[in-house]
Amino acid sequence: MEGKGSCSPTVNATKVSRLSCGGLNRGVCTAGRTCECRSGWTGPHCLVPAAFDPVLYERPDGFQDLEFTGPLIVYKSILWIGLCSLGLLLFISASCKTKLDGWTAIPDV
C-alpha cells in the first residue's frame, strides 16, 4: 500500500475528493490528509495498478556499448596467411637467385 498524496478528508462526499484518492474503489482519504490505497492500487493518489513488470527496459552497460569493434578472427587469419605467403615468396625468390647466379646467358647465334 502506497499513497501519501495530499487530500481533504472533510469533503469525502464530493466528487473531487473521491477522485483525489483514486475514487471510491481505489483509495480513501485519511484523517492525516493523505491518501491510503486499497489493495491492488498504488501511487500518491492511488491511480496506478499495483503490478510487477519483469521486462528490463534498461540493460547494464557493457564493453560493446563503447562502439569499438576490434579485429575479427577472420581478418587475423587472412593477415597471417598473407604474411606467410609473402615470406614463402621471398624464400623462393632468394633460392632462385642463388641458382641463377651460377648460370650464363646463351649467346645469340
Biopython code that builds the backbone (N, CA, C, O; Angstrom):
import numpy as np
from Bio.PDB.StructureBuilder import StructureBuilder

atoms = [
    (1, "MET", "N", (0.837, -1.180, 0.000)),
    (1, "MET", "CA", (0.000, 0.000, 0.000)),
    (1, "MET", "C", (0.873, 1.231, 0.000)),
    (1, "MET", "O", (1.692, 1.439, 0.895)),
    (2, "GLU", "N", (0.686, 2.026, -1.000)),
    (2, "GLU", "CA", (1.387, 3.299, -1.034)),
    (2, "GLU", "C", (0.383, 4.384, -0.776)),
    (2, "GLU", "O", (-0.473, 4.222, 0.094)),
    (3, "GLY", "N", (0.442, 5.439, -1.459)),
    (3, "GLY", "CA", (-0.462, 6.557, -1.238)),
    (3, "GLY", "C", (0.330, 7.760, -0.820)),
    (3, "GLY", "O", (1.302, 8.126, -1.480)),
    (4, "LYS", "N", (-0.056, 8.369, 0.240)),
    (4, "LYS", "CA", (0.624, 9.516, 0.841)),
    (4, "LYS", "C", (0.427, 10.802, 0.048)),
    (4, "LYS", "O", (1.072, 11.805, 0.353)),
    (5, "GLY", "N", (-0.447, 10.804, -0.966)),
    (5, "GLY", "CA", (-0.770, 12.043, -1.657)),
    (5, "GLY", "C", (-1.688, 12.889, -0.791)),
    (5, "GLY", "O", (-2.427, 12.351, 0.033)),
    (6, "SER", "N", (-1.652, 14.198, -0.962)),
    (6, "SER", "CA", (-2.470, 15.068, -0.115)),
    (6, "SER", "C", (-3.930, 15.039, -0.564)),
    (6, "SER", "O", (-4.232, 14.924, -1.752)),
    (7, "CYS", "N", (-4.815, 15.144, 0.407)),
    (7, "CYS", "CA", (-6.248, 15.154, 0.148)),
    (7, "CYS", "C", (-6.945, 15.876, 1.310)),
    (7, "CYS", "O", (-6.299, 16.287, 2.274)),
    (8, "SER", "N", (-8.246, 16.021, 1.204)),
    (8, "SER", "CA", (-9.018, 16.672, 2.258)),
    (8, "SER", "C", (-10.096, 15.707, 2.740)),
    (8, "SER", "O", (-11.025, 15.413, 1.987)),
    (9, "PRO", "N", (-10.004, 15.196, 3.989)),
    (9, "PRO", "CA", (-10.974, 14.210, 4.467)),
    (9, "PRO", "C", (-12.341, 14.807, 4.795)),
    (9, "PRO", "O", (-13.311, 14.064, 4.942)),
    (10, "THR", "N", (-12.438, 16.114, 4.912)),
    (10, "THR", "CA", (-13.711, 16.717, 5.306)),
    (10, "THR", "C", (-14.716, 16.788, 4.162)),
    (10, "THR", "O", (-15.911, 16.962, 4.402)),
    (11, "VAL", "N", (-14.252, 16.658, 2.933)),
    (11, "VAL", "CA", (-15.163, 16.758, 1.792)),
    (11, "VAL", "C", (-15.262, 15.418, 1.063)),
    (11, "VAL", "O", (-15.295, 15.384, -0.167)),
    (12, "ASN", "N", (-15.308, 14.317, 1.810)),
    (12, "ASN", "CA", (-15.376, 12.983, 1.211)),
    (12, "ASN", "C", (-16.621, 12.770, 0.371)),
    (12, "ASN", "O", (-16.633, 11.899, -0.500)),
    (13, "ALA", "N", (-17.651, 13.533, 0.609)),
    (13, "ALA", "CA", (-18.895, 13.335, -0.129)),
    (13, "ALA", "C", (-18.833, 13.924, -1.529)),
    (13, "ALA", "O", (-19.618, 13.539, -2.396)),
    (14, "THR", "N", (-17.924, 14.837, -1.761)),
    (14, "THR", "CA", (-17.879, 15.465, -3.081)),
    (14, "THR", "C", (-17.112, 14.593, -4.065)),
    (14, "THR", "O", (-16.283, 13.769, -3.679)),
    (15, "LYS", "N", (-17.403, 14.789, -5.313)),
    (15, "LYS", "CA", (-16.773, 14.018, -6.380)),
    (15, "LYS", "C", (-15.275, 14.316, -6.468)),
    (15, "LYS", "O", (-14.481, 13.414, -6.737)),
    (16, "VAL", "N", (-14.886, 15.565, -6.245)),
    (16, "VAL", "CA", (-13.486, 15.970, -6.337)),
    (16, "VAL", "C", (-12.641, 15.229, -5.311)),
    (16, "VAL", "O", (-11.551, 14.759, -5.637)),
    (17, "SER", "N", (-13.125, 15.116, -4.076)),
    (17, "SER", "CA", (-12.367, 14.442, -3.031)),
    (17, "SER", "C", (-12.195, 12.964, -3.328)),
    (17, "SER", "O", (-11.125, 12.401, -3.096)),
    (18, "ARG", "N", (-13.238, 12.334, -3.838)),
    (18, "ARG", "CA", (-13.129, 10.905, -4.148)),
    (18, "ARG", "C", (-12.114, 10.661, -5.254)),
    (18, "ARG", "O", (-11.403, 9.656, -5.238)),
    (19, "LEU", "N", (-12.044, 11.577, -6.215)),
    (19, "LEU", "CA", (-11.078, 11.418, -7.297)),
    (19, "LEU", "C", (-9.658, 11.714, -6.839)),
    (19, "LEU", "O", (-8.703, 11.234, -7.449)),
    (20, "SER", "N", (-9.503, 12.498, -5.774)),
    (20, "SER", "CA", (-8.156, 12.826, -5.312)),
    (20, "SER", "C", (-7.441, 11.601, -4.755)),
    (20, "SER", "O", (-6.210, 11.593, -4.718)),
    (21, "CYS", "N", (-8.139, 10.590, -4.332)),
    (21, "CYS", "CA", (-7.515, 9.342, -3.866)),
    (21, "CYS", "C", (-7.895, 8.177, -4.775)),
    (21, "CYS", "O", (-7.946, 7.031, -4.328)),
    (22, "GLY", "N", (-8.156, 8.456, -6.012)),
    (22, "GLY", "CA", (-8.417, 7.408, -6.986)),
    (22, "GLY", "C", (-9.856, 6.981, -7.076)),
    (22, "GLY", "O", (-10.161, 6.078, -7.855)),
    (23, "GLY", "N", (-10.747, 7.563, -6.340)),
    (23, "GLY", "CA", (-12.150, 7.173, -6.368)),
    (23, "GLY", "C", (-12.488, 6.248, -5.220)),
    (23, "GLY", "O", (-11.628, 5.915, -4.404)),
    (24, "LEU", "N", (-13.735, 5.835, -5.160)),
    (24, "LEU", "CA", (-14.205, 5.006, -4.042)),
    (24, "LEU", "C", (-13.561, 3.622, -4.015)),
    (24, "LEU", "O", (-13.372, 3.055, -2.939)),
    (25, "ASN", "N", (-13.224, 3.075, -5.168)),
    (25, "ASN", "CA", (-12.705, 1.706, -5.225)),
    (25, "ASN", "C", (-11.189, 1.615, -5.109)),
    (25, "ASN", "O", (-10.656, 0.522, -4.920)),
    (26, "ARG", "N", (-10.481, 2.737, -5.218)),
    (26, "ARG", "CA", (-9.015, 2.685, -5.239)),
    (26, "ARG", "C", (-8.363, 3.117, -3.935)),
    (26, "ARG", "O", (-7.336, 2.554, -3.557)),
    (27, "GLY", "N", (-8.914, 4.082, -3.246)),
    (27, "GLY", "CA", (-8.289, 4.555, -2.012)),
    (27, "GLY", "C", (-9.211, 5.459, -1.224)),
    (27, "GLY", "O", (-10.275, 5.857, -1.698)),
    (28, "VAL", "N", (-8.785, 5.780, -0.007)),
    (28, "VAL", "CA", (-9.562, 6.657, 0.867)),
    (28, "VAL", "C", (-8.648, 7.746, 1.415)),
    (28, "VAL", "O", (-7.436, 7.566, 1.539)),
    (29, "CYS", "N", (-9.260, 8.874, 1.739)),
    (29, "CYS", "CA", (-8.535, 9.983, 2.334)),
    (29, "CYS", "C", (-8.593, 9.814, 3.853)),
    (29, "CYS", "O", (-9.681, 9.744, 4.423)),
    (30, "THR", "N", (-7.452, 9.750, 4.503)),
    (30, "THR", "CA", (-7.403, 9.531, 5.946)),
    (30, "THR", "C", (-7.490, 10.855, 6.694)),
    (30, "THR", "O", (-7.449, 11.928, 6.092)),
    (31, "ALA", "N", (-7.612, 10.761, 8.023)),
    (31, "ALA", "CA", (-7.692, 11.960, 8.858)),
    (31, "ALA", "C", (-6.392, 12.752, 8.817)),
    (31, "ALA", "O", (-6.395, 13.947, 9.110)),
    (32, "GLY", "N", (-5.287, 12.116, 8.462)),
    (32, "GLY", "CA", (-3.993, 12.818, 8.367)),
    (32, "GLY", "C", (-3.824, 13.555, 7.062)),
    (32, "GLY", "O", (-2.728, 14.026, 6.759)),
    (33, "ARG", "N", (-4.900, 13.671, 6.266)),
    (33, "ARG", "CA", (-4.908, 14.367, 4.989)),
    (33, "ARG", "C", (-3.996, 13.721, 3.950)),
    (33, "ARG", "O", (-3.408, 14.413, 3.119)),
    (34, "THR", "N", (-3.881, 12.404, 3.998)),
    (34, "THR", "CA", (-3.124, 11.675, 2.980)),
    (34, "THR", "C", (-3.973, 10.523, 2.455)),
    (34, "THR", "O", (-4.857, 10.013, 3.143)),
    (35, "CYS", "N", (-3.686, 10.134, 1.237)),
    (35, "CYS", "CA", (-4.412, 9.021, 0.625)),
    (35, "CYS", "C", (-3.848, 7.700, 1.128)),
    (35, "CYS", "O", (-2.642, 7.558, 1.330)),
    (36, "GLU", "N", (-4.736, 6.744, 1.324)),
    (36, "GLU", "CA", (-4.342, 5.380, 1.677)),
    (36, "GLU", "C", (-4.974, 4.466, 0.631)),
    (36, "GLU", "O", (-6.196, 4.390, 0.508)),
    (37, "CYS", "N", (-4.118, 3.775, -0.118)),
    (37, "CYS", "CA", (-4.591, 2.964, -1.246)),
    (37, "CYS", "C", (-5.178, 1.640, -0.774)),
    (37, "CYS", "O", (-4.726, 1.044, 0.204)),
    (38, "ARG", "N", (-6.189, 1.206, -1.496)),
    (38, "ARG", "CA", (-6.753, -0.126, -1.261)),
    (38, "ARG", "C", (-5.869, -1.147, -1.972)),
    (38, "ARG", "O", (-4.983, -0.786, -2.746)),
    (39, "SER", "N", (-6.122, -2.415, -1.700)),
    (39, "SER", "CA", (-5.338, -3.499, -2.283)),
    (39, "SER", "C", (-5.435, -3.459, -3.811)),
    (39, "SER", "O", (-6.524, -3.331, -4.372)),
    (40, "GLY", "N", (-4.286, -3.571, -4.470)),
    (40, "GLY", "CA", (-4.238, -3.590, -5.927)),
    (40, "GLY", "C", (-3.957, -2.243, -6.568)),
    (40, "GLY", "O", (-3.848, -2.154, -7.791)),
    (41, "TRP", "N", (-3.835, -1.178, -5.753)),
    (41, "TRP", "CA", (-3.587, 0.161, -6.279)),
    (41, "TRP", "C", (-2.399, 0.788, -5.568)),
    (41, "TRP", "O", (-2.132, 0.483, -4.406)),
    (42, "THR", "N", (-1.679, 1.672, -6.274)),
    (42, "THR", "CA", (-0.508, 2.328, -5.706)),
    (42, "THR", "C", (-0.382, 3.729, -6.290)),
    (42, "THR", "O", (-1.202, 4.139, -7.111)),
    (43, "GLY", "N", (0.638, 4.458, -5.871)),
    (43, "GLY", "CA", (0.862, 5.828, -6.326)),
    (43, "GLY", "C", (0.411, 6.818, -5.272)),
    (43, "GLY", "O", (-0.291, 6.436, -4.335)),
    (44, "PRO", "N", (0.795, 8.082, -5.398)),
    (44, "PRO", "CA", (0.436, 9.077, -4.385)),
    (44, "PRO", "C", (-1.080, 9.237, -4.219)),
    (44, "PRO", "O", (-1.566, 9.473, -3.112)),
    (45, "HIS", "N", (-1.821, 9.107, -5.322)),
    (45, "HIS", "CA", (-3.272, 9.268, -5.277)),
    (45, "HIS", "C", (-3.992, 7.993, -5.707)),
    (45, "HIS", "O", (-5.144, 8.040, -6.138)),
    (46, "CYS", "N", (-3.303, 6.844, -5.589)),
    (46, "CYS", "CA", (-3.885, 5.519, -5.841)),
    (46, "CYS", "C", (-4.448, 5.374, -7.254)),
    (46, "CYS", "O", (-5.483, 4.734, -7.441)),
    (47, "LEU", "N", (-3.795, 5.949, -8.229)),
    (47, "LEU", "CA", (-4.270, 5.898, -9.606)),
    (47, "LEU", "C", (-3.551, 4.854, -10.457)),
    (47, "LEU", "O", (-3.919, 4.657, -11.615)),
    (48, "VAL", "N", (-2.531, 4.178, -9.912)),
    (48, "VAL", "CA", (-1.722, 3.231, -10.678)),
    (48, "VAL", "C", (-2.003, 1.814, -10.192)),
    (48, "VAL", "O", (-1.946, 1.556, -8.990)),
    (49, "PRO", "N", (-2.305, 0.887, -11.107)),
    (49, "PRO", "CA", (-2.488, -0.504, -10.679)),
    (49, "PRO", "C", (-1.175, -1.065, -10.143)),
    (49, "PRO", "O", (-0.120, -0.876, -10.749)),
    (50, "ALA", "N", (-1.242, -1.749, -9.017)),
    (50, "ALA", "CA", (-0.040, -2.370, -8.451)),
    (50, "ALA", "C", (0.224, -3.647, -9.221)),
    (50, "ALA", "O", (-0.596, -4.565, -9.209)),
    (51, "ALA", "N", (1.367, -3.710, -9.894)),
    (51, "ALA", "CA", (1.716, -4.876, -10.710)),
    (51, "ALA", "C", (3.223, -5.025, -10.735)),
    (51, "ALA", "O", (3.961, -4.139, -10.303)),
    (52, "PHE", "N", (3.666, -6.161, -11.248)),
    (52, "PHE", "CA", (5.094, -6.426, -11.384)),
    (52, "PHE", "C", (5.398, -6.578, -12.856)),
    (52, "PHE", "O", (4.737, -7.350, -13.551)),
    (53, "ASP", "N", (6.390, -5.851, -13.340)),
    (53, "ASP", "CA", (6.790, -5.912, -14.742)),
    (53, "ASP", "C", (8.198, -6.492, -14.826)),
    (53, "ASP", "O", (9.158, -5.798, -14.491)),
    (54, "PRO", "N", (8.354, -7.746, -15.264)),
    (54, "PRO", "CA", (9.675, -8.363, -15.278)),
    (54, "PRO", "C", (10.545, -7.927, -16.451)),
    (54, "PRO", "O", (11.690, -8.372, -16.539)),
    (55, "VAL", "N", (10.063, -7.087, -17.349)),
    (55, "VAL", "CA", (10.826, -6.672, -18.520)),
    (55, "VAL", "C", (11.896, -5.665, -18.105)),
    (55, "VAL", "O", (11.616, -4.688, -17.411)),
    (56, "LEU", "N", (13.114, -5.922, -18.539)),
    (56, "LEU", "CA", (14.196, -4.982, -18.278)),
    (56, "LEU", "C", (14.232, -3.977, -19.421)),
    (56, "LEU", "O", (14.536, -4.335, -20.559)),
    (57, "TYR", "N", (13.927, -2.739, -19.123)),
    (57, "TYR", "CA", (13.934, -1.721, -20.162)),
    (57, "TYR", "C", (15.314, -1.117, -20.349)),
    (57, "TYR", "O", (15.606, -0.571, -21.413)),
    (58, "GLU", "N", (16.152, -1.201, -19.361)),
    (58, "GLU", "CA", (17.491, -0.651, -19.435)),
    (58, "GLU", "C", (18.465, -1.756, -19.077)),
    (58, "GLU", "O", (18.523, -2.194, -17.928)),
    (59, "ARG", "N", (19.233, -2.207, -20.063)),
    (59, "ARG", "CA", (20.218, -3.243, -19.777)),
    (59, "ARG", "C", (21.500, -2.598, -19.266)),
    (59, "ARG", "O", (21.778, -1.444, -19.592)),
    (60, "PRO", "N", (22.277, -3.317, -18.478)),
    (60, "PRO", "CA", (23.510, -2.735, -17.950)),
    (60, "PRO", "C", (24.507, -2.441, -19.068)),
    (60, "PRO", "O", (24.530, -3.126, -20.090)),
    (61, "ASP", "N", (25.324, -1.420, -18.860)),
    (61, "ASP", "CA", (26.334, -1.062, -19.845)),
    (61, "ASP", "C", (27.388, -2.142, -19.934)),
    (61, "ASP", "O", (27.716, -2.781, -18.935)),
    (62, "GLY", "N", (27.918, -2.347, -21.124)),
    (62, "GLY", "CA", (28.971, -3.325, -21.346)),
    (62, "GLY", "C", (30.012, -2.775, -22.301)),
    (62, "GLY", "O", (29.904, -1.635, -22.753)),
    (63, "PHE", "N", (31.015, -3.574, -22.609)),
    (63, "PHE", "CA", (32.098, -3.166, -23.483)),
    (63, "PHE", "C", (31.589, -2.842, -24.883)),
    (63, "PHE", "O", (32.097, -1.928, -25.532)),
    (64, "GLN", "N", (30.592, -3.581, -25.350)),
    (64, "GLN", "CA", (30.061, -3.362, -26.692)),
    (64, "GLN", "C", (29.397, -1.992, -26.825)),
    (64, "GLN", "O", (29.199, -1.522, -27.945)),
    (65, "ASP", "N", (29.052, -1.347, -25.729)),
    (65, "ASP", "CA", (28.427, -0.028, -25.780)),
    (65, "ASP", "C", (29.428, 1.080, -26.098)),
    (65, "ASP", "O", (29.023, 2.216, -26.341)),
    (66, "LEU", "N", (30.718, 0.777, -26.101)),
    (66, "LEU", "CA", (31.731, 1.771, -26.421)),
    (66, "LEU", "C", (31.851, 1.994, -27.923)),
    (66, "LEU", "O", (32.604, 2.862, -28.366)),
    (67, "GLU", "N", (31.117, 1.220, -28.700)),
    (67, "GLU", "CA", (31.121, 1.283, -30.159)),
    (67, "GLU", "C", (32.513, 1.068, -30.732)),
    (67, "GLU", "O", (32.898, 1.726, -31.699)),
    (68, "PHE", "N", (33.254, 0.168, -30.151)),
    (68, "PHE", "CA", (34.564, -0.217, -30.653)),
    (68, "PHE", "C", (34.506, -1.673, -31.047)),
    (68, "PHE", "O", (34.117, -2.523, -30.246)),
    (69, "THR", "N", (34.887, -1.965, -32.263)),
    (69, "THR", "CA", (34.921, -3.345, -32.716)),
    (69, "THR", "C", (36.356, -3.669, -33.066)),
    (69, "THR", "O", (36.923, -3.106, -34.003)),
    (70, "GLY", "N", (36.928, -4.563, -32.322)),
    (70, "GLY", "CA", (38.293, -4.977, -32.596)),
    (70, "GLY", "C", (38.358, -5.862, -33.836)),
    (70, "GLY", "O", (37.320, -6.246, -34.376)),
    (71, "PRO", "N", (39.567, -6.191, -34.294)),
    (71, "PRO", "CA", (39.699, -7.044, -35.474)),
    (71, "PRO", "C", (39.075, -8.415, -35.229)),
    (71, "PRO", "O", (39.241, -9.018, -34.169)),
    (72, "LEU", "N", (38.374, -8.871, -36.212)),
    (72, "LEU", "CA", (37.751, -10.183, -36.106)),
    (72, "LEU", "C", (38.773, -11.266, -36.387)),
    (72, "LEU", "O", (39.817, -10.998, -36.981)),
    (73, "ILE", "N", (38.486, -12.472, -35.970)),
    (73, "ILE", "CA", (39.421, -13.581, -36.156)),
    (73, "ILE", "C", (39.618, -13.888, -37.634)),
    (73, "ILE", "O", (40.674, -14.385, -38.024)),
    (74, "VAL", "N", (38.620, -13.600, -38.458)),
    (74, "VAL", "CA", (38.760, -13.830, -39.899)),
    (74, "VAL", "C", (39.839, -12.918, -40.457)),
    (74, "VAL", "O", (40.679, -13.349, -41.247)),
    (75, "TYR", "N", (39.814, -11.657, -40.046)),
    (75, "TYR", "CA", (40.820, -10.735, -40.538)),
    (75, "TYR", "C", (42.209, -11.098, -40.023)),
    (75, "TYR", "O", (43.200, -10.934, -40.735)),
    (76, "LYS", "N", (42.281, -11.587, -38.799)),
    (76, "LYS", "CA", (43.575, -12.011, -38.260)),
    (76, "LYS", "C", (44.128, -13.192, -39.051)),
    (76, "LYS", "O", (45.322, -13.237, -39.348)),
    (77, "SER", "N", (43.267, -14.146, -39.393)),
    (77, "SER", "CA", (43.745, -15.307, -40.141)),
    (77, "SER", "C", (44.155, -14.905, -41.548)),
    (77, "SER", "O", (45.139, -15.429, -42.068)),
    (78, "ILE", "N", (43.422, -13.983, -42.182)),
    (78, "ILE", "CA", (43.810, -13.513, -43.516)),
    (78, "ILE", "C", (45.151, -12.797, -43.450)),
    (78, "ILE", "O", (45.972, -12.941, -44.356)),
    (79, "LEU", "N", (45.381, -12.044, -42.410)),
    (79, "LEU", "CA", (46.654, -11.352, -42.235)),
    (79, "LEU", "C", (47.797, -12.351, -42.111)),
    (79, "LEU", "O", (48.844, -12.176, -42.734)),
    (80, "TRP", "N", (47.608, -13.388, -41.317)),
    (80, "TRP", "CA", (48.649, -14.401, -41.148)),
    (80, "TRP", "C", (48.908, -15.163, -42.446)),
    (80, "TRP", "O", (50.058, -15.450, -42.779)),
    (81, "ILE", "N", (47.858, -15.486, -43.169)),
    (81, "ILE", "CA", (48.033, -16.182, -44.448)),
    (81, "ILE", "C", (48.818, -15.302, -45.417)),
    (81, "ILE", "O", (49.709, -15.784, -46.116)),
    (82, "GLY", "N", (48.489, -14.017, -45.455)),
    (82, "GLY", "CA", (49.206, -13.095, -46.333)),
    (82, "GLY", "C", (50.664, -12.960, -45.950)),
    (82, "GLY", "O", (51.531, -12.960, -46.825)),
    (83, "LEU", "N", (50.958, -12.846, -44.664)),
    (83, "LEU", "CA", (52.353, -12.725, -44.212)),
    (83, "LEU", "C", (53.151, -13.991, -44.503)),
    (83, "LEU", "O", (54.310, -13.919, -44.910)),
    (84, "CYS", "N", (52.531, -15.148, -44.295)),
    (84, "CYS", "CA", (53.222, -16.418, -44.582)),
    (84, "CYS", "C", (53.462, -16.580, -46.079)),
    (84, "CYS", "O", (54.515, -17.068, -46.489)),
    (85, "SER", "N", (52.497, -16.176, -46.893)),
    (85, "SER", "CA", (52.665, -16.255, -48.344)),
    (85, "SER", "C", (53.783, -15.327, -48.807)),
    (85, "SER", "O", (54.580, -15.699, -49.669)),
    (86, "LEU", "N", (53.848, -14.142, -48.250)),
    (86, "LEU", "CA", (54.909, -13.205, -48.593)),
    (86, "LEU", "C", (56.275, -13.769, -48.205)),
    (86, "LEU", "O", (57.231, -13.676, -48.975)),
    (87, "GLY", "N", (56.360, -14.346, -47.023)),
    (87, "GLY", "CA", (57.619, -14.966, -46.595)),
    (87, "GLY", "C", (58.027, -16.113, -47.503)),
    (87, "GLY", "O", (59.207, -16.266, -47.818)),
    (88, "LEU", "N", (57.062, -16.920, -47.927)),
    (88, "LEU", "CA", (57.346, -18.035, -48.827)),
    (88, "LEU", "C", (57.826, -17.524, -50.183)),
    (88, "LEU", "O", (58.762, -18.081, -50.758)),
    (89, "LEU", "N", (57.198, -16.476, -50.696)),
    (89, "LEU", "CA", (57.636, -15.901, -51.973)),
    (89, "LEU", "C", (59.046, -15.327, -51.871)),
    (89, "LEU", "O", (59.834, -15.480, -52.803)),
    (90, "LEU", "N", (59.377, -14.677, -50.774)),
    (90, "LEU", "CA", (60.734, -14.154, -50.583)),
    (90, "LEU", "C", (61.759, -15.283, -50.515)),
    (90, "LEU", "O", (62.858, -15.165, -51.055)),
    (91, "PHE", "N", (61.396, -16.371, -49.852)),
    (91, "PHE", "CA", (62.299, -17.520, -49.764)),
    (91, "PHE", "C", (62.516, -18.135, -51.139)),
    (91, "PHE", "O", (63.650, -18.456, -51.495)),
    (92, "ILE", "N", (61.460, -18.304, -51.915)),
    (92, "ILE", "CA", (61.568, -18.898, -53.254)),
    (92, "ILE", "C", (62.390, -17.995, -54.171)),
    (92, "ILE", "O", (63.235, -18.482, -54.922)),
    (93, "SER", "N", (62.150, -16.688, -54.115)),
    (93, "SER", "CA", (62.910, -15.787, -54.981)),
    (93, "SER", "C", (64.386, -15.763, -54.585)),
    (93, "SER", "O", (65.245, -15.649, -55.459)),
    (94, "ALA", "N", (64.699, -15.867, -53.305)),
    (94, "ALA", "CA", (66.097, -15.886, -52.866)),
    (94, "ALA", "C", (66.772, -17.167, -53.332)),
    (94, "ALA", "O", (67.931, -17.137, -53.748)),
    (95, "SER", "N", (66.066, -18.294, -53.269)),
    (95, "SER", "CA", (66.682, -19.554, -53.716)),
    (95, "SER", "C", (66.832, -19.571, -55.232)),
    (95, "SER", "O", (67.796, -20.148, -55.735)),
    (96, "CYS", "N", (65.927, -18.968, -55.966)),
    (96, "CYS", "CA", (66.060, -18.901, -57.427)),
    (96, "CYS", "C", (67.216, -18.003, -57.816)),
    (96, "CYS", "O", (67.918, -18.284, -58.788)),
    (97, "LYS", "N", (67.424, -16.930, -57.074)),
    (97, "LYS", "CA", (68.513, -16.011, -57.385)),
    (97, "LYS", "C", (69.859, -16.699, -57.214)),
    (97, "LYS", "O", (70.762, -16.497, -58.026)),
    (98, "THR", "N", (70.006, -17.501, -56.184)),
    (98, "THR", "CA", (71.282, -18.198, -55.993)),
    (98, "THR", "C", (71.502, -19.217, -57.101)),
    (98, "THR", "O", (72.646, -19.438, -57.500)),
    (99, "LYS", "N", (70.456, -19.840, -57.606)),
    (99, "LYS", "CA", (70.617, -20.782, -58.714)),
    (99, "LYS", "C", (70.943, -20.036, -60.001)),
    (99, "LYS", "O", (71.724, -20.533, -60.813)),
    (100, "LEU", "N", (70.366, -18.854, -60.207)),
    (100, "LEU", "CA", (70.604, -18.097, -61.426)),
    (100, "LEU", "C", (71.988, -17.428, -61.443)),
    (100, "LEU", "O", (72.504, -17.109, -62.514)),
    (101, "ASP", "N", (72.589, -17.216, -60.267)),
    (101, "ASP", "CA", (73.887, -16.555, -60.207)),
    (101, "ASP", "C", (74.969, -17.397, -60.896)),
    (101, "ASP", "O", (75.916, -16.833, -61.444)),
    (102, "GLY", "N", (74.853, -18.716, -60.883)),
    (102, "GLY", "CA", (75.860, -19.587, -61.478)),
    (102, "GLY", "C", (75.629, -19.832, -62.983)),
    (102, "GLY", "O", (76.458, -20.477, -63.625)),
    (103, "TRP", "N", (74.572, -19.355, -63.528)),
    (103, "TRP", "CA", (74.262, -19.600, -64.934)),
    (103, "TRP", "C", (74.848, -18.482, -65.808)),
    (103, "TRP", "O", (75.093, -17.360, -65.363)),
    (104, "THR", "N", (75.047, -18.837, -67.012)),
    (104, "THR", "CA", (75.490, -17.832, -68.000)),
    (104, "THR", "C", (74.452, -17.779, -69.104)),
    (104, "THR", "O", (73.764, -18.763, -69.372)),
    (105, "ALA", "N", (74.348, -16.660, -69.720)),
    (105, "ALA", "CA", (73.354, -16.498, -70.770)),
    (105, "ALA", "C", (73.802, -17.243, -72.019)),
    (105, "ALA", "O", (75.001, -17.366, -72.267)),
    (106, "ILE", "N", (72.875, -17.730, -72.793)),
    (106, "ILE", "CA", (73.174, -18.391, -74.048)),
    (106, "ILE", "C", (73.348, -17.298, -75.108)),
    (106, "ILE", "O", (72.453, -16.478, -75.313)),
    (107, "PRO", "N", (74.498, -17.292, -75.773)),
    (107, "PRO", "CA", (74.704, -16.242, -76.759)),
    (107, "PRO", "C", (73.773, -16.395, -77.965)),
    (107, "PRO", "O", (73.424, -17.501, -78.380)),
    (108, "ASP", "N", (73.390, -15.242, -78.504)),
    (108, "ASP", "CA", (72.555, -15.265, -79.702)),
    (108, "ASP", "C", (73.397, -15.704, -80.889)),
    (108, "ASP", "O", (74.522, -15.230, -81.046)),
    (109, "VAL", "N", (72.904, -16.561, -81.698)),
    (109, "VAL", "CA", (73.645, -17.061, -82.849)),
    (109, "VAL", "C", (73.252, -16.331, -84.093)),
    (109, "VAL", "O", (73.775, -16.619, -85.169)),
]
sb = StructureBuilder()
sb.init_structure("model")
sb.init_model(0)
sb.init_chain("A")
sb.init_seg("    ")
for serial, (resi, resn, name, xyz) in enumerate(atoms, 1):
    if name == "N":
        sb.init_residue(resn, " ", resi, " ")
    sb.init_atom(name, np.array(xyz, "f"), 0.0, 1.0, " ", f" {name:<3s}", serial, name[0])
structure = sb.get_structure()
